[in-house]
């Protein structure tokens, strides 16, 4: 287990060891979250590295990563714990004829029959220290779950009626993410430190690509980043994120591409654009237009 970083510079260095190139503002809010023990709420477009920051922190600190993937209809039972009804029914049938019914009922509601879900797991002691709890895409849930989560994160404890309250001996490192498909309630945000994760600048995205696809030649890397940044200014249904930049670079490397061309772009658009309408807009002359602009603007490295 690695000790928590003691400065903003140390956070930047820690993340960089795992190939995550963080902006100074992001490194600052991560440092404050770790220092103050406050949950960190990251909001921004999909593919900008919000989820990755939790994975990177867990790996860099040698902590267990516990992920609660949010979805519409998620409730407390699915997030905390559920009883293994099948195992309980087997135990009941096995004990048919038993005289001590009260003892049997007590026995059925023990840890042996409990299915642990992410929030309960995050409250348990871990061998490597407090885990990193990632509550991913919170905006996919509804307000009742937000209210429940607010209570759970206020005291870092959860209650199971049959067992009582389980409190974390050491608060987990909590990171919540949202793609802002809807607004998350202010009460929950107030419990957290907040940061908007934006698309990176050209230079920082180039640094990210160097870290994640170091085998790419400098000229190709610069063309990739410049082209993706051009795409983000187009009228698209879904703009490509940093994750798509990295995926596209790896696809081009797999094809032994050394420089972008309209033909290569047309053949590999599915790596960076995920909707057919967007792909059709970039087919043919449009891709060539953007590439010509990129080549004119790029200064040789």
C-alpha positions in Angstrom: 0.0 0.0 0.0 1.3 3.4 -1.0 1.0 6.4 1.4 -1.4 9.2 0.4 0.4 12.0 -1.5 1.3 15.0 0.6 1.2 17.7 -2.0 -0.4 18.6 -5.4 2.9 17.8 -7.1 3.0 14.4 -5.5 -0.5 13.7 -6.8 0.5 14.7 -10.4 3.6 12.4 -10.1 1.5 9.5 -8.6 -1.0 9.7 -11.4 1.7 10.0 -14.0 3.3 6.8 -12.9 0.1 5.1 -14.1 0.0 7.0 -17.4 -2.7 9.5 -16.3 -1.8 13.1 -17.3 -3.9 15.3 -15.0 -4.4 19.0 -15.2 -3.2 21.1 -12.3 -6.8 21.9 -11.3 -7.7 18.2 -11.3 -4.6 17.2 -9.3 -5.5 20.0 -6.8 -9.0 18.7 -6.2 -7.8 15.1 -5.9 -5.2 16.2 -3.3 -7.8 18.1 -1.3 -10.2 15.1 -1.5 -7.6 12.8 -0.1 -6.3 15.2 2.5 -9.8 16.2 3.8 -11.5 12.8 3.4 -14.2 14.3 1.3 -16.0 12.6 -1.6 -14.9 13.9 -5.0 -17.7 14.6 -7.6 -16.4 14.6 -11.2 -18.8 15.9 -13.9 -18.2 16.2 -17.6 -18.6 14.8 -21.1 -18.2 11.0 -21.5 -14.7 9.9 -22.4 -12.8 12.7 -20.6 -11.2 10.4 -18.0 -13.5 10.7 -15.0 -13.8 6.9 -14.4 -10.2 6.4 -15.2 -9.1 8.7 -12.3 -10.6 6.3 -9.8 -9.0 3.3 -11.4 -5.7 5.0 -11.6 -5.8 6.1 -7.9 -6.7 2.6 -6.8 -3.8 1.1 -8.7 -1.3 3.8 -7.7 -2.2 3.6 -4.0 -2.4 -0.2 -3.9 -6.1 0.0 -2.8 -9.0 -2.2 -3.8 -11.3 -0.6 -6.4 -15.0 -1.1 -5.6 -17.3 0.1 -8.5 -21.0 0.8 -8.2 -22.2 1.2 -11.8 -25.4 3.2 -11.7 -28.4 2.6 -13.9 -32.1 3.6 -14.0 -34.0 1.8 -11.3 -31.0 1.1 -9.0 -32.2 0.8 -5.4 -30.6 0.5 -2.0 -30.8 -3.3 -1.9 -28.9 -3.6 -5.1 -26.3 -1.1 -4.0 -25.8 -2.4 -0.4 -26.7 -6.0 0.1 -29.3 -8.7 -0.7 -30.4 -11.9 1.0 -29.6 -15.1 -0.8 -33.2 -16.4 -0.9 -32.3 -19.6 -2.7 -29.8 -20.6 -0.1 -32.3 -19.6 2.7 -35.0 -21.8 1.1 -32.6 -24.8 0.9 -31.7 -24.3 4.6 -35.4 -24.2 5.5 -36.1 -27.4 3.6 -33.1 -29.1 5.2 -34.4 -28.1 8.6 -38.0 -29.2 8.1 -39.3 -30.8 11.2 -37.0 -28.7 13.4 -38.7 -27.7 16.7 -36.7 -24.5 17.3 -38.3 -22.2 14.7 -37.0 -19.0 16.4 -33.4 -20.3 16.2 -33.8 -21.2 12.6 -35.1 -17.8 11.7 -32.2 -16.1 13.5 -29.8 -18.4 11.7 -31.2 -17.5 8.3 -30.4 -13.8 8.7 -26.7 -14.0 9.3 -23.7 -13.0 7.2 -23.6 -16.6 5.8 -26.7 -15.8 3.7 -25.9 -12.2 2.8 -24.8 -11.2 -0.7 -22.6 -8.2 -0.4 -23.0 -5.4 -2.9 -20.6 -2.4 -3.6 -21.6 0.0 -0.8 -21.5 -2.6 1.9 -18.1 -3.9 0.6 -16.7 -0.3 0.8 -17.6 -0.1 4.5 -15.7 -3.3 5.3 -12.1 -3.3 6.5 -9.7 -4.0 3.6 -6.2 -5.6 3.8 -4.6 -2.7 1.8 -6.4 0.1 3.6 -9.6 1.9 2.8 -10.8 1.1 -0.7 -11.5 3.4 -3.6 -15.3 3.5 -4.0 -16.3 4.5 -7.6 -19.9 5.5 -7.9 -20.1 5.7 -11.7 -22.6 7.6 -13.8 -24.7 8.8 -10.9 -26.9 10.8 -13.3 -28.4 7.5 -14.5 -30.2 6.9 -11.2 -33.2 8.8 -9.7 -33.7 11.2 -6.8 -34.7 8.6 -4.1 -31.4 6.8 -4.6 -29.5 10.1 -4.4 -31.3 10.7 -1.0 -30.2 7.3 0.2 -26.6 7.9 -1.0 -26.5 11.2 0.7 -27.2 9.5 4.0 -24.7 6.7 3.4 -21.9 9.1 2.5 -22.6 11.5 5.4 -21.6 9.0 8.1 -20.0 6.3 5.9 -22.3 3.7 7.2 -25.2 1.5 5.9 -28.0 -0.2 7.7 -29.3 -3.7 7.1 -32.5 -4.1 9.2 -31.8 -7.7 10.1 -28.2 -7.1 11.1 -28.1 -3.4 12.2 -25.8 -0.6 11.2 -22.4 -1.3 9.7 -20.0 1.6 9.8 -16.7 1.9 8.0 -13.7 1.7 10.3 -11.9 4.0 7.9 -13.9 6.0 5.3 -13.3 4.9 1.7 -11.9 7.2 -0.9 -15.1 8.1 -2.8 -15.3 9.3 -6.4 -18.6 10.0 -8.0 -19.0 10.6 -11.7 -21.7 12.1 -13.9 -22.1 12.7 -17.6 -24.7 15.3 -16.8 -27.6 13.7 -18.7 -29.6 15.3 -15.8 -28.7 17.5 -12.9 -27.7 15.8 -9.6 -29.3 17.3 -6.5 -27.4 20.2 -4.8 -27.6 18.5 -1.4 -25.4 15.6 -2.6 -23.0 17.9 -4.4 -22.5 19.9 -1.2 -21.1 16.8 0.5 -18.4 16.6 -2.2 -15.6 18.5 -3.7 -16.6 19.3 -7.3 -14.6 19.4 -10.5 -15.7 19.7 -14.1 -13.5 17.5 -16.3 -13.3 19.2 -19.7 -11.7 18.1 -22.9 -8.0 18.7 -22.7 -5.9 21.3 -24.6 -3.9 20.2 -27.6 -0.7 20.0 -25.6 -2.2 18.0 -22.7 -4.0 15.6 -25.0 -0.7 15.1 -26.9 1.0 14.3 -23.5 -1.8 11.8 -22.7 -1.3 10.1 -26.1 2.4 9.9 -25.5 1.7 8.2 -22.2 -0.9 5.8 -23.5 0.4 5.1 -27.0 4.2 5.8 -26.7 5.0 3.8 -29.8 3.2 6.3 -32.1 5.6 8.5 -34.0 5.5 12.2 -33.1 4.1 13.4 -36.5 1.2 10.8 -36.4 0.4 11.7 -32.7 0.2 15.4 -33.5 -2.0 14.7 -36.5 -4.3 12.4 -34.5 -4.8 14.9 -31.7 -5.2 17.9 -34.0 -7.8 16.0 -36.1 -9.8 14.9 -33.0 -9.8 18.4 -31.6 -11.1 19.6 -35.0 -13.9 17.0 -34.8 -15.0 18.3 -31.4 -15.8 21.7 -33.0 -18.0 20.1 -35.6 -21.8 19.7 -35.2 -21.8 16.1 -34.1 -24.3 14.1 -32.1 -21.5 12.7 -29.9 -18.1 14.3 -29.8 -15.1 12.0 -29.3 -13.5 11.9 -25.9 -9.9 11.3 -24.9 -10.7 7.6 -24.7 -11.5 7.6 -28.4 -8.3 9.5 -29.2 -6.3 6.7 -27.6 -8.4 4.0 -29.2 -8.0 5.5 -32.7 -4.2 5.9 -32.2 -4.0 2.2 -31.3 -6.1 1.2 -34.3 -3.8 3.2 -36.6 -0.7 1.7 -35.1 -2.2 -1.8 -35.6 -2.6 -0.9 -39.3 1.0 0.4 -39.5 -0.2 3.9 -40.4 2.6 6.5 -40.3 0.5 9.6 -41.4 -3.2 10.4 -41.8 -4.9 10.4 -45.2 -8.5 10.8 -46.2 -8.7 7.1 -47.0 -7.3 6.0 -43.7 -9.6 8.3 -41.8 -12.7 7.0 -43.7 -11.7 3.4 -43.0 -11.2 4.0 -39.3 -13.9 6.5 -38.3 -15.7 3.9 -36.3 -12.9 4.1 -33.7 -13.7 7.7 -32.9 -17.3 8.3 -33.9 -20.1 6.0 -32.5 -23.1 7.2 -34.4 -23.7 6.5 -38.1 -25.1 10.0 -38.8 -21.8 11.5 -37.5 -19.8 9.1 -39.6 -21.7 10.0 -42.7 -21.0 13.7 -42.1 -17.2 13.0 -42.2 -17.1 10.7 -45.1 -15.3 11.8 -48.3 -14.6 15.5 -48.9 -15.4 16.6 -45.3 -12.7 14.4 -43.8 -10.2 15.7 -46.5 -11.2 19.3 -45.6 -10.5 18.8 -41.9 -7.2 17.0 -42.6 -6.0 19.7 -45.0 -6.7 22.3 -42.2 -4.8 20.1 -39.7 -1.8 19.8 -42.0 -1.7 23.5 -42.6 -1.9 24.4 -39.0 0.5 21.9 -37.5 4.0 23.1 -36.8 6.6 20.4 -37.3 7.6 18.9 -33.9 
